[in-house]
């Protein structure tokens, strides 16, 4: 059974990992946010996908862009490829689960767009296929990855890799990156 000390240890571990990651990756967090904002300024949109908890984070990211993070501003074009159950189940049934994101990238993506893939392992076949299709169509690809970045790390144009074996710690940092990106993108696209 988890003790109070165990709970404190979870929070401490998460906080320390976040601080180390911020110290070593702050510049890349800003650079990737700026890259996304530049594509959006040129009329592009943000396509986002992941599996499981990363699918939820993809949806959260899209919601913050279309809605708002901190202040009222015009909506920002973003779409989570994890949300349309009719498309997902049709593609999974008629093709294969490995194709559920790549087919959407083919249908919706253009060279003006950015594809962000979220994966704690970097090894999901459906994300690998999505990145390959995105690159063939000229989209910029960014990976929020974990562990060693897996097979996705060398495929994406830019990656932020959280070097932890713990999926929950990786996802905690991914959502912090997403919130930071949202604030930077809001500031660039809609300065006060």
N, C-alpha and C positions, 0 to 999 in steps of 0.2 A: 504494500500500500504506500502511496506517495505521502511523504512527510512535508511539513512546512519548509524544511531545509531543501528538500528536492525541488519544490516549487521555486524557491529563491534561486537555486542553481540553474533552473531552466531559464529564468529571466536574465541572470548574469551571463550565461553562455550566449544567449541571443544578443544581448547588449554588446558584449565584447566582440563578437563576430561582426556585428553591424559597424562598430567603430573601426575595426581593422579594415573592413571592406571600404568604408568611406575614405579612410586615409590613403588607400592604395588605388582607388578607382574613381574618385570625385571628378577628375578631369574627363574620364571616358563617359561618365554619367552625363556631364554637361554636353560633351561633344555629340553623343548619340541623340540627346534631346534636341539639340540644335539642328542636327541632320533631319530628324522627323519634322521639326517646325519648318525647315526650308522646303521640304517636299510638300507640306500642307499649304504653305504660302503660294506655291506654284500651281495649286489646284488639285493636288493629290489627296489621297485618303490613307488612312491607317487600317490595315488588316491585321488581326491578332488571333492567334490560336495556341492551344495547349490541351493537355489531357488531364482529367481528374481535377485536383485542386488548381492546377495551372489553367484549366478551362475556366474555372471560376474567376481567377485573376485576369484572364483575357477579357471576360465580360465586365469585370470591375473597371478595367482600363478604358474600354469603349464607353462605358457609362459615364465616367469622369470627363471624357472628351466631348461626348454629345451633350451631356448635362453641364456640370461645372465642378471644379474642385473648390476654389475659395471665393470666387466672385462671379457676379452675373456678367456674361459675355456671350457673343454669338456662339452657336454650336460648332464643334470641330468635327470634321468627317472621320468617323471611326466605326469599324464593324468587327465584332467578335464572330469568327467563323465557327464558333462552338454553340450557337444559340438556336439555329433553325432545325428543330427536330425532324421535320419532314424531309429536309435536304439531307441531314446526317443519316437518317435511317434508310432513305432511298439509296444513297451512295454506298452505305455499308452493305446493303442487301444486293443491289444490282451490280456493284463493282466489288469493292473490298474496303475494310476499315482503313487500310493504308492509303486510300484515295479520298477520304472524306474532306480533307483540307485542300489537296492539290486541285481537285475539280473546281472547288470554289475559287481558288486563286486564278485558274484558267478563265472562269466565267466573269470574275469581278475585277481582277487585277490589271493594272497598266503600268507603264514605265514611270508614271508620275507618282506611284504609290510606294508605301513602305509595308513590308511584312515583318511583324514581330512574332517570334515563336518563343514560347515559354516551356522549359523542360528541366526538371531536376536531374535527369540522367543524361540528357543529350542524345538519347538513343531511340527515340520513338520513330518508327518507320513512317507514320503519317505526317510527322513534322519534317522529316528528311525529304519526303516526296514534295511537300508544299514548298520547301526552300528551293529545291531543284527546279520546280515549275516557275517559281517566282523569279529566280535568276534568269531563266531562259526567256522570260517576258520583260526583263529589264528592271524589275522592282529592286529597291534596296532591301536587304535582309538583315535583321538584327536578332540575335539570340540572347534571351535571358536564360542562362543555363546554370547547372550545378555540377558538383563533383569535379571531374576533369574536362567537362564540356562535351564529352562523348563524340559521336560521329558528326554532330551538328557544328561543333566549333570550327572546323576547317571549311565548312560549306557556307556559313553566313558571312556577310560583308563585315559586320561588327558583332562582337560578343562581349557580354559581361558574365563572367563565370564565377559563381560563388563556390569556393573550394571547401566544401563541407560534405561529409557522408550522410548528413541528416536532412531528409526531405523537408521536414518542418522548418528547420533553420534556413534552408535555401529559400523556401517560399516566403518566410518572413522578410528576408532581404529583397526578394523580387518585388513584393508589394510596396516596400519602402522606396525602391527604385522607381516603380510606377508612379507613386505619389509625387516623388521629386521631379520626374519627367513632366508630369501634368502641370506642376507649378511653373517649371521653366518654359514649357510650351505656351501656357497661358500668357506668361510675361512677354515672350517674343511676339506672339501673334496679336495679342490685345494688351499692349502696355497701358498703364494707368496714366 
